[in-house]
Amino acid sequence: MKIKDITSCIEEIAPLSYAEGFDNVGLLVGNYNTNVTGVLVTLDTLENIVDEAIEKNCNLIVSFHPIIFSGLKKLNGNNYVERVVLKAIKNDIAIYAMHTALDNSFQGVNAKICDVLGLKNKQILIPKKNTIKKLTTYAPIENAKKVRTALFKAGAGNIGNYDFCSFNTEGFGTYRGNESSNPAIGEKGKLHTEKETFISVIYEKHLERNILSALFNAHTYEEVAYDIVTLENIHQEIGMGMIGELPQEKSATEFLNFVKNTMQAKGIRHSKILDKPIKKVAVLGGSGSFAIDNAIAKGADMYITSDIKYHEFYKAEDKLIIADIGHYESEQFTKNLLVEILTKKFHNFAIILSQRNTNPIYYL
């Protein structure tokens, strides 16, 4: 078992290409081809986490948050980031993080919060833009089925609850190869007209390399004509935050107490209690003040997140209740989610849930 086998499993759920531009995700320390002795899963990578990995013979730490975020110019051990990286390198321990790639996953951080709170009918709160692309190509009529099948197998043509989706029409293509060409159909130096099928499919952008490889391998022509465009269409299952519904509505106070106990919050900072029941709930793990307007627009009765500043509570404007449960508290079940994903795929391998609490915030 190599590191790349573990990370590929995670990236099936959380492709790194969907991480936010400011983020630093992927293998931060180590080599993808290293054999894995064990995997320690954590929310944060701190020195005590590296110590735990050493104790439990794990040479790969899978961490939600990246320990290297804004870059390193020196490695002198002068701060906690440098000390963690140095200790990991000295002990041949790799560190992998996926952060906002998992935030943007339909099966990621916010889906786990919804499951813990019992929310149903989950939908993405802020769909991520520029995640859908369209491929158009042209194949000889007798080659078209093979090309379509290869594209579908590589993941193209999936739209919501449908797969094998494409648009096709027939026409004529023309070409003439020069002396260096080796045309599969026709002769070099002569203008050729071929009956062709126009094929158009959409795909998620992280699949592009595999889809182009499938196209080139299945296509008859020496030079394959194709176009790729990025669409403005909204993807239903990629984006930040989620919104769902309680099976039965609760009073605001009842639900806040339920959230406090369920999310193990030491306290909840919230906007004014409104005199209406809670049914529709928006959630966003980590710092979520940027999504208050989105929660209001989607008709949420309550928005659960963290790191809300004083003046940002005013944005509730008696339209919903903003509930700040704490950054760590909102993301704490993420490591459980990662263990579930990895254990399901590698059930005979050492996937260990870290027992160390990495919350830097204490309450009096």
C-alpha positions as CSV (number, residue, x, y, z in Angstrom):
1,M,0.0,0.0,0.0
2,K,1.5,3.3,-1.1
3,I,0.6,6.9,0.0
4,K,-0.9,7.5,-3.5
5,D,-3.4,4.7,-2.9
6,I,-4.7,6.3,0.2
7,T,-4.8,9.8,-1.2
8,S,-6.5,8.6,-4.4
9,C,-9.3,7.2,-2.3
10,I,-9.8,10.5,-0.6
11,E,-9.7,12.4,-3.8
12,E,-12.5,10.3,-5.2
13,I,-14.7,12.1,-2.7
14,A,-12.8,15.4,-2.6
15,P,-10.9,16.1,-5.8
16,L,-8.1,18.6,-5.0
17,S,-9.1,20.7,-8.1
18,Y,-12.2,21.9,-6.1
19,A,-10.2,23.4,-3.3
20,E,-10.4,27.2,-3.0
21,G,-7.6,29.2,-4.7
22,F,-6.2,30.5,-1.4
23,D,-5.8,27.0,0.1
24,N,-2.8,24.6,0.3
25,V,-3.9,21.0,-0.2
26,G,-2.4,17.7,-1.2
27,L,0.7,15.9,0.0
28,L,2.5,18.6,2.0
29,V,5.3,16.4,3.3
30,G,6.5,13.1,1.8
31,N,6.4,11.1,-1.4
32,Y,3.4,9.6,-3.0
33,N,5.3,6.4,-3.7
34,T,6.2,5.7,-0.1
35,N,4.9,2.4,1.4
36,V,2.4,3.1,4.2
37,T,2.8,1.4,7.6
38,G,-0.4,3.0,9.0
39,V,-2.6,6.1,8.7
40,L,-3.4,8.5,11.5
41,V,-6.4,10.7,10.8
42,T,-6.7,14.1,12.5
43,L,-8.3,17.5,12.2
44,D,-5.0,19.4,12.7
45,T,-1.4,18.4,12.5
46,L,0.4,19.5,15.6
47,E,3.6,18.3,17.3
48,N,1.6,16.0,19.6
49,I,-0.1,14.5,16.6
50,V,3.3,13.7,15.0
51,D,4.2,12.1,18.4
52,E,1.0,10.0,18.3
53,A,1.8,8.9,14.7
54,I,5.3,7.8,15.9
55,E,3.8,5.9,18.9
56,K,1.2,4.1,16.7
57,N,3.7,3.3,13.8
58,C,1.8,5.5,11.3
59,N,4.0,7.1,8.7
60,L,1.1,9.0,7.0
61,I,-1.0,11.7,8.7
62,V,-4.2,12.6,7.0
63,S,-5.2,16.0,8.3
64,F,-8.2,18.1,7.4
65,H,-6.4,21.4,8.0
66,P,-3.0,22.0,6.2
67,I,-0.1,22.7,8.6
68,I,1.7,24.6,5.8
69,F,-0.7,27.3,4.7
70,S,1.0,30.5,3.6
71,G,4.4,29.0,2.7
72,L,7.7,28.4,4.5
73,K,10.8,30.5,3.9
74,K,12.8,28.9,6.7
75,L,12.9,25.6,8.7
76,N,14.6,26.6,11.9
77,G,11.9,25.4,14.4
78,N,11.1,28.9,15.5
79,N,7.3,28.4,15.5
80,Y,4.9,25.5,15.7
81,V,4.5,25.1,12.0
82,E,8.3,24.7,11.4
83,R,8.6,22.4,14.4
84,V,5.8,20.1,13.1
85,V,7.4,19.9,9.6
86,L,10.9,19.3,11.0
87,K,9.7,16.5,13.3
88,A,7.7,14.9,10.5
89,I,10.7,14.9,8.1
90,K,13.1,13.6,10.8
91,N,10.7,10.7,11.5
92,D,9.8,9.9,7.8
93,I,6.2,10.8,8.4
94,A,4.2,12.2,5.5
95,I,1.4,14.8,5.9
96,Y,-1.6,15.1,3.6
97,A,-4.4,17.7,3.8
98,M,-7.6,18.3,1.8
99,H,-9.3,21.2,3.6
100,T,-11.6,23.1,1.3
101,A,-11.6,20.3,-1.3
102,L,-13.6,18.3,1.3
103,D,-15.6,21.4,2.2
104,N,-16.8,21.6,-1.4
105,S,-17.7,17.9,-1.5
106,F,-21.3,16.7,-1.4
107,Q,-20.1,13.9,0.9
108,G,-17.7,16.1,2.9
109,V,-17.6,18.3,6.0
110,N,-21.1,19.8,5.7
111,A,-22.8,16.6,4.8
112,K,-21.4,15.1,8.0
113,I,-22.7,18.0,10.0
114,C,-26.2,17.4,8.4
115,D,-26.0,13.7,9.3
116,V,-25.0,14.4,12.9
117,L,-27.9,16.9,13.2
118,G,-30.4,14.6,11.4
119,L,-31.0,17.0,8.5
120,K,-32.8,15.6,5.5
121,N,-33.1,16.6,1.8
122,K,-29.6,18.1,1.7
123,Q,-28.6,20.6,-0.9
124,I,-25.5,22.6,-1.6
125,L,-25.7,26.1,-0.1
126,I,-23.2,27.9,-2.4
127,P,-22.6,25.9,-5.6
128,K,-19.0,26.3,-6.9
129,K,-18.6,28.0,-10.2
130,N,-16.7,26.7,-13.2
131,T,-16.8,23.1,-12.3
132,I,-18.6,21.8,-15.4
133,K,-17.0,21.6,-18.8
134,K,-18.2,20.6,-22.3
135,L,-16.3,18.5,-24.8
136,T,-17.2,18.5,-28.5
137,T,-15.5,16.2,-30.9
138,Y,-16.1,14.7,-34.4
139,A,-15.6,11.0,-35.3
140,P,-16.2,8.9,-38.4
141,I,-19.7,7.5,-38.1
142,E,-18.5,3.9,-37.7
143,N,-16.1,5.1,-34.9
144,A,-18.7,7.2,-33.0
145,K,-20.1,4.5,-30.8
146,K,-16.6,3.5,-29.6
147,V,-15.7,7.1,-28.8
148,R,-18.9,7.7,-26.9
149,T,-18.6,4.5,-24.9
150,A,-15.0,5.4,-24.0
151,L,-16.0,9.0,-22.9
152,F,-18.9,7.6,-20.8
153,K,-16.6,5.1,-19.1
154,A,-14.2,7.9,-18.2
155,G,-17.0,9.7,-16.5
156,A,-18.4,12.1,-19.1
157,G,-22.1,12.5,-19.7
158,N,-23.3,12.5,-16.1
159,I,-26.0,15.0,-15.3
160,G,-27.8,14.8,-11.9
161,N,-29.7,11.5,-11.8
162,Y,-28.8,10.6,-15.4
163,D,-25.7,9.2,-17.1
164,F,-24.7,8.3,-20.7
165,C,-25.9,11.8,-21.7
166,S,-24.7,13.2,-25.1
167,F,-25.8,15.1,-28.1
168,N,-25.1,13.7,-31.6
169,T,-25.7,14.8,-35.1
170,E,-24.2,13.8,-38.5
171,G,-22.4,15.9,-41.1
172,F,-19.3,16.1,-43.3
173,G,-15.8,16.7,-42.2
174,T,-12.9,17.6,-44.5
175,Y,-9.2,17.4,-44.2
176,R,-5.9,17.1,-46.1
177,G,-2.8,15.7,-44.6
178,N,0.7,17.0,-45.5
179,E,3.7,14.7,-46.3
180,S,4.4,14.1,-42.7
181,S,0.9,12.9,-41.9
182,N,-0.3,9.3,-41.6
183,P,-4.1,9.5,-42.1
184,A,-6.2,6.5,-40.8
185,I,-8.7,7.3,-43.5
186,G,-7.9,8.9,-46.8
187,E,-4.5,9.6,-48.4
188,K,-1.8,12.1,-47.5
189,G,-1.8,15.1,-49.8
190,K,-5.3,14.6,-51.0
191,L,-8.4,16.4,-49.8
192,H,-10.7,14.0,-48.0
193,T,-14.4,14.3,-47.1
194,E,-15.7,12.0,-44.4
195,K,-19.1,11.4,-42.9
196,E,-18.8,12.2,-39.3
197,T,-20.8,12.2,-36.1
198,F,-20.7,15.4,-34.0
199,I,-20.5,14.3,-30.3
200,S,-21.0,16.7,-27.3
201,V,-20.8,15.7,-23.7
202,I,-20.3,17.5,-20.4
203,Y,-18.0,16.4,-17.5
204,E,-16.7,17.5,-14.1
205,K,-13.4,19.3,-14.6
206,H,-11.3,17.0,-12.4
207,L,-12.0,14.2,-14.9
208,E,-10.5,16.1,-17.8
209,R,-7.2,14.2,-18.0
210,N,-8.9,10.8,-18.0
211,I,-11.5,11.9,-20.5
212,L,-9.0,13.3,-23.0
213,S,-6.9,10.1,-22.7
214,A,-10.1,8.0,-23.4
215,L,-10.9,10.2,-26.4
216,F,-7.4,9.9,-28.0
217,N,-7.3,6.1,-27.4
218,A,-10.7,5.4,-28.8
219,H,-10.6,7.8,-31.8
220,T,-9.6,6.6,-35.3
221,Y,-7.9,9.8,-36.5
222,E,-4.2,10.6,-36.1
223,E,-5.2,14.2,-35.2
224,V,-8.3,14.4,-33.1
225,A,-10.4,17.5,-33.5
226,Y,-12.1,18.6,-30.3
227,D,-13.2,21.7,-28.4
228,I,-13.4,22.3,-24.6
229,V,-15.4,25.1,-23.0
230,T,-16.1,25.9,-19.3
231,L,-19.8,26.3,-18.6
232,E,-21.6,28.7,-16.3
233,N,-24.1,25.9,-15.3
234,I,-24.4,25.2,-11.6
235,H,-23.2,21.8,-10.3
236,Q,-25.8,20.4,-7.9
237,E,-23.2,18.5,-5.8
238,I,-20.1,20.7,-5.6
239,G,-19.9,23.7,-3.4
240,M,-19.7,25.3,0.1
241,G,-22.2,24.7,2.9
242,M,-25.4,22.8,2.9
243,I,-29.0,23.3,3.7
244,G,-31.4,20.7,4.9
245,E,-34.6,20.1,6.8
246,L,-35.4,18.7,10.3
247,P,-37.8,15.7,10.2
248,Q,-40.0,17.7,12.6
249,E,-39.8,21.4,13.4
250,K,-38.5,22.5,16.7
251,S,-38.6,25.7,18.7
252,A,-35.5,27.9,18.4
253,T,-34.5,27.3,22.0
254,E,-35.1,23.6,21.8
255,F,-33.1,23.3,18.7
256,L,-30.2,25.4,19.9
257,N,-30.0,23.2,23.0
258,F,-30.0,20.1,20.8
259,V,-27.2,21.6,18.7
260,K,-25.2,22.5,21.7
261,N,-25.4,18.9,23.1
262,T,-25.0,17.1,19.8
263,M,-22.1,19.2,18.6
264,Q,-20.5,19.2,22.1
265,A,-20.3,23.0,22.0
266,K,-19.1,24.8,25.2
267,G,-21.5,27.6,24.3
268,I,-23.3,29.0,21.4
269,R,-23.2,32.7,20.3
270,H,-26.3,33.5,18.4
271,S,-28.4,36.4,17.0
272,K,-31.9,37.2,18.4
273,I,-34.3,34.4,19.0
274,L,-37.2,34.7,16.6
275,D,-40.7,33.7,17.4
276,K,-41.0,31.0,14.7
277,P,-40.2,27.3,14.6
278,I,-37.0,25.9,13.1
279,K,-37.4,23.6,10.1
280,K,-34.9,24.6,7.5
281,V,-31.3,24.7,8.6
282,A,-28.1,25.8,6.8
283,V,-24.7,24.7,7.9
284,L,-21.1,25.6,7.0
285,G,-18.2,24.1,8.9
286,G,-15.4,26.5,9.9
287,S,-15.5,30.2,9.2
288,G,-18.8,30.9,7.5
289,S,-19.7,34.6,7.8
290,F,-19.5,35.0,4.0
291,A,-22.5,32.7,3.5
292,I,-25.0,34.5,5.7
293,D,-26.8,36.1,2.8
294,N,-26.9,32.7,1.0
295,A,-28.5,31.1,4.0
296,I,-31.1,33.9,4.0
297,A,-31.7,33.6,0.3
298,K,-32.3,29.9,0.6
299,G,-34.9,30.5,3.3
300,A,-33.1,29.0,6.2
301,D,-34.6,29.4,9.7
302,M,-31.2,29.0,11.3
303,Y,-27.6,29.2,10.0
304,I,-25.0,27.1,12.0
305,T,-21.3,28.0,11.5
306,S,-18.5,29.7,13.4
307,D,-16.1,32.7,13.6
308,I,-18.9,35.3,13.3
309,K,-17.8,38.8,14.2
310,Y,-19.9,41.3,16.3
311,H,-21.3,43.3,13.4
312,E,-22.0,40.3,11.3
313,F,-24.7,39.1,13.7
314,Y,-26.7,42.2,12.5
315,K,-26.9,40.6,9.1
316,A,-29.6,38.2,10.5
317,E,-32.1,41.1,10.3
318,D,-34.8,39.1,11.9
319,K,-34.9,36.7,8.9
320,L,-33.1,33.8,10.5
321,I,-31.0,32.9,13.6
322,I,-27.2,32.9,13.2
323,A,-25.6,30.4,15.5
324,D,-21.8,30.4,16.1
325,I,-20.9,27.0,17.7
326,G,-17.1,27.3,17.5
327,H,-14.7,26.5,14.7
328,Y,-13.4,23.3,16.1
329,E,-16.8,22.2,17.2
330,S,-18.3,22.7,13.7
331,E,-15.6,20.6,12.1
332,Q,-14.8,18.0,14.8
333,F,-16.6,15.1,13.1
334,T,-14.6,15.5,9.9
335,K,-11.9,13.2,11.1
336,N,-14.6,10.5,11.8
337,L,-15.8,11.0,8.3
338,L,-12.3,10.4,6.8
339,V,-11.9,7.3,8.9
340,E,-15.2,6.0,7.7
341,I,-14.2,6.6,4.0
342,L,-10.8,5.0,4.3
343,T,-11.9,2.1,6.5
344,K,-14.6,1.2,4.0
345,K,-12.0,1.0,1.2
346,F,-9.1,-0.4,3.2
347,H,-10.8,-2.5,5.8
348,N,-7.8,-4.7,6.5
349,F,-5.4,-1.8,6.9
350,A,-4.5,0.3,10.0
351,I,-6.6,3.5,9.7
352,I,-6.4,5.1,13.2
353,L,-8.6,8.0,14.5
354,S,-6.4,10.4,16.5
355,Q,-7.3,10.6,20.1
356,R,-5.7,14.0,20.7
357,N,-7.8,17.1,21.0
358,T,-6.4,19.9,18.8
359,N,-8.8,22.6,19.7
360,P,-6.7,25.7,20.6
361,I,-9.7,27.5,22.3
362,Y,-10.6,27.0,25.9
363,Y,-13.6,28.3,27.9
364,L,-13.7,29.5,31.5
